Amino acid sequence: MSLSSPPNLRTRIKICGLTREQDVDAAVEAGADAVGFVLYPPSPRAVSAERAAALAARLPPFVTPVLLFVDARTEVTMRALATVPGAIAQFHGDESPARCREASGGGAYRFLRAARIPLGAAGAGFDLVKYASDFSHAQAILLDAHVDGYGGGGKAFDWSLLSTAVDAHLVLSGGLTPANVADGIRQLRPRCKSLAVDVSSGVEASKGIKDAAKIRDFVAAVRAADRAFPA
């Protein structure tokens, strides 16, 4: 699809940082397209590959498990991806394009690449077009705020400062909530090939513990934004 074509009007949804069976079930019941498991030990939302596999075993067909890594060794990523059937990788550290390819088995597994966008006016200096070109083998570029640690910080970067258009599939993340996700969709959908959204802290009761009502509200807000988007 070219950027001049009508935008894909269905925003896909990922609920990230899941650690409990009931939260996986709540995400599926609400209508999530993907669920994320953090395989980065310092994170308060971290799970092992074996725990991610047990949680992912609850998923019905067509809901994708995503494994988040931060500068992990290839043997770690490959073992985890093999342990969780149907999983794709999300690289969230300082991985180079070549490193992402290696850590995903040279193309054996699909991957997302996180772009950490500076907060405030500094976000205008981030060259998303070049970044997407550098990581052209990624299934999508995930946009997150550059905060201490990796993800789940509840901070949103200034969406209006990004490149006017980028020929890539994007996943908007960073500080999303049921209250602001529609605005993010309105701003970014016309500027990419397709748009998905990724939420973690915005649907939590506490770190790693999701709130089923907030998940439902988030999904409902995304679907309402889809319906309201101009044809």
C-alpha positions in Angstrom: 0.0 0.0 0.0 1.3 3.4 -0.9 0.9 6.3 1.5 -1.4 8.0 -1.0 -3.8 5.0 -0.7 -6.7 5.0 1.8 -5.3 4.1 5.3 -6.0 0.7 6.8 -8.9 1.5 9.1 -8.5 -1.3 11.6 -6.0 -0.5 14.3 -4.4 -3.6 15.8 -3.9 -3.8 19.5 -1.2 -5.3 21.7 -1.4 -5.6 25.4 2.1 -5.8 26.8 3.8 -6.8 30.1 1.5 -9.7 30.9 2.4 -11.9 33.9 -0.9 -13.6 35.0 -3.3 -16.0 33.4 -6.3 -13.8 34.2 -4.7 -10.9 32.4 -4.0 -12.9 29.3 -7.7 -14.0 29.4 -8.9 -10.4 29.9 -6.8 -9.2 26.9 -8.2 -12.0 24.7 -11.8 -11.4 25.8 -11.5 -7.7 25.1 -10.3 -8.3 21.6 -6.5 -7.8 21.6 -4.7 -8.9 18.5 -1.4 -9.6 20.3 -0.1 -10.0 23.9 3.4 -9.1 25.0 5.7 -10.9 27.5 8.8 -9.1 28.8 11.9 -11.3 28.8 14.2 -8.6 30.3 15.1 -9.7 33.8 15.5 -6.2 35.4 11.9 -5.3 34.4 9.2 -5.6 37.1 7.1 -7.2 34.4 9.7 -9.8 33.5 8.8 -13.5 33.0 10.9 -16.4 32.0 10.6 -18.0 28.5 8.9 -21.0 30.2 6.4 -18.8 32.0 5.7 -16.9 28.7 5.1 -20.3 27.0 2.6 -21.4 29.7 0.7 -18.1 29.4 0.8 -18.1 25.6 -0.7 -21.6 25.6 -4.0 -20.0 26.7 -4.2 -17.9 23.5 -6.8 -18.8 20.9 -5.9 -18.9 17.2 -4.9 -15.6 15.6 -3.8 -13.8 18.8 0.0 -13.4 18.5 2.5 -13.7 21.4 5.3 -11.1 21.3 8.5 -11.6 23.3 10.3 -8.4 24.3 14.1 -8.5 24.5 16.7 -5.9 25.5 20.2 -6.6 24.1 19.8 -10.3 24.7 22.3 -12.9 23.4 21.3 -14.8 20.3 21.1 -18.1 22.2 18.7 -16.5 24.6 16.4 -15.1 21.9 16.4 -18.2 19.8 15.7 -20.5 22.7 12.8 -18.3 23.8 11.3 -18.0 20.4 11.5 -21.7 20.0 9.9 -22.2 23.4 6.8 -20.0 22.6 5.1 -21.3 19.5 4.1 -18.6 17.0 5.9 -15.9 18.8 7.6 -12.9 17.2 10.4 -10.9 18.7 10.5 -7.2 19.8 13.9 -5.7 20.1 13.9 -2.8 22.6 17.6 -2.2 23.3 20.5 -1.0 21.2 20.4 -3.8 18.7 21.7 -2.9 15.2 19.9 -4.0 12.0 22.4 -6.9 11.7 22.0 -7.8 15.3 18.2 -8.0 14.9 18.6 -10.3 12.0 21.0 -12.5 13.8 18.9 -12.6 17.0 15.8 -13.6 15.0 17.5 -16.5 13.3 18.4 -14.7 10.1 14.8 -14.3 9.1 13.5 -17.4 10.7 11.3 -15.3 13.1 9.6 -12.0 12.5 10.5 -9.1 14.7 9.5 -5.6 15.7 12.1 -2.9 16.3 11.5 -0.3 19.0 12.5 3.3 18.2 13.0 5.2 21.4 11.8 8.8 20.7 13.2 11.6 22.9 10.7 13.4 25.0 9.8 17.1 24.4 11.1 19.2 21.6 14.1 16.8 21.1 11.7 14.4 19.4 11.8 16.6 16.3 15.4 15.5 15.7 14.5 11.8 15.5 14.7 10.7 11.8 12.0 8.1 11.6 12.3 7.8 7.9 16.0 6.8 8.1 15.3 4.6 11.1 12.6 2.6 9.2 14.9 2.3 6.2 17.8 1.0 8.4 15.4 -1.6 9.9 13.6 -2.5 6.7 13.6 -6.2 7.7 11.4 -5.4 10.7 7.8 -6.3 10.4 7.0 -2.9 12.0 8.7 -0.1 13.9 7.4 0.4 17.4 7.5 4.0 18.6 8.1 4.4 22.3 9.3 7.2 24.6 12.9 7.3 25.5 12.8 7.0 29.3 15.1 5.4 31.9 14.7 1.6 31.6 12.9 0.0 28.7 9.2 0.5 28.2 6.3 0.6 30.5 7.3 4.1 31.9 3.9 5.7 31.2 5.5 8.6 29.2 4.2 9.8 25.8 6.5 11.6 23.4 5.2 14.4 21.2 3.5 12.6 18.3 3.2 15.8 16.3 7.0 16.1 16.0 7.5 12.9 14.0 8.2 12.8 10.2 5.3 13.8 8.0 5.1 10.3 6.5 7.0 7.1 6.7 6.7 4.1 4.4 6.5 1.5 7.2 4.0 -0.2 9.5 4.1 1.5 12.8 3.1 0.5 16.4 2.4 3.4 18.7 3.5 2.9 22.3 4.5 5.0 25.3 2.1 6.5 27.7 -1.1 5.3 26.0 -4.3 5.2 28.0 -8.0 4.8 27.2 -8.2 8.7 27.3 -5.4 9.5 24.8 -5.2 6.6 22.4 -7.8 8.0 20.0 -5.7 11.2 19.6 -2.6 9.1 18.8 -4.5 7.2 16.2 -5.8 10.4 14.5 -2.3 11.9 14.4 -0.3 8.9 13.2 -2.5 6.7 11.0 -2.4 9.0 7.9 1.4 9.0 8.1 2.2 5.3 7.8 1.3 2.1 5.9 -0.7 0.8 8.9 -1.0 1.5 12.6 -1.2 -0.6 15.7 -1.1 0.4 19.3 0.7 -1.1 22.3 -0.2 -0.5 25.9 1.3 -1.7 29.2 1.2 0.7 32.1 -1.9 2.4 30.8 -4.1 -0.6 31.7 -2.4 -1.6 34.9 -3.5 -1.7 38.6 0.2 -1.9 39.5 3.4 -2.9 37.6 2.8 -6.2 36.0 -0.8 -6.5 37.2 -3.4 -5.6 34.6 -6.8 -4.2 35.2 -9.5 -6.0 33.1 -11.8 -2.9 33.1 -9.0 -0.7 31.8 -8.1 -3.2 29.1 -11.8 -3.2 28.0 -11.9 0.6 28.0 -8.7 0.8 26.0 -9.9 -1.6 23.3 -13.3 0.2 23.2 -11.5 3.6 22.7 -9.4 2.2 19.8 -12.5 0.7 18.1 -14.4 4.0 18.6 -11.4 5.9 17.0 -11.5 3.5 14.1 -15.2 4.1 13.5 -14.8 7.9 13.7 -11.8 8.1 11.4 -12.6 9.9 8.2 -12.9 7.6 5.1 
